[in-house]
Amino acid sequence: MAVDVNDRDEFDLLSARFSAARLAHYLEDRATELDIWNTQVAGALLTDIGYVEVTLRNTLDQALAVRHESRGLPGTWLDDPVGGARARPTWFRTSRPAISRHR
């Protein structure tokens, strides 16, 4: 599917976004069809990635809430200053005094 130069809207949209040299490539071969397909696939994947991201965040929230409650801590897991992971990595805390000495 090459660009239909008779379709003024399509041609104007593409020519506003691409240089003349680049647009000439689209007018001659199947590149436009492949770019449209690529855009549609990327859009479909982005939707699914969004669903996975929300599901992952909700699952982590539920697990952290259960962990927080099982420890008998007040508030929510967001109030836990340690949160099961160190606020700073061990290497950072152990090397900090050495950095301070050199100031």
C-alpha positions, 0 to 999 in steps of 0.5 A: 500500500503506497501513499495515495497522492490523490488522497489530499488529507493523507498526503498533506499529513505525511508531507507535514511530518517528513522531508521531501527526500523521506516522503519520496521513499514512501511514495515508491514502495511498501514502507508506508504500509509497514510503518502503519502496521508498526504503529498499530502493533506498538499501540496494541503492545503499549495497551497490554504493557499498561495492563501488566504494569497496573496488575504488577503494582496492585499485586505488589501493593497487596503483598506489601500490605499483608506483610505490613499487617502481619508484622503488626505495624501501624498504618500502611506499608507506605508508612514503614520506613525500612519496608523490608529493604534497606533505605540505602545499600550496605556498601553506601552506608559503610563507605559513607564515613570514608567519603566524609573523612576526605571532605 
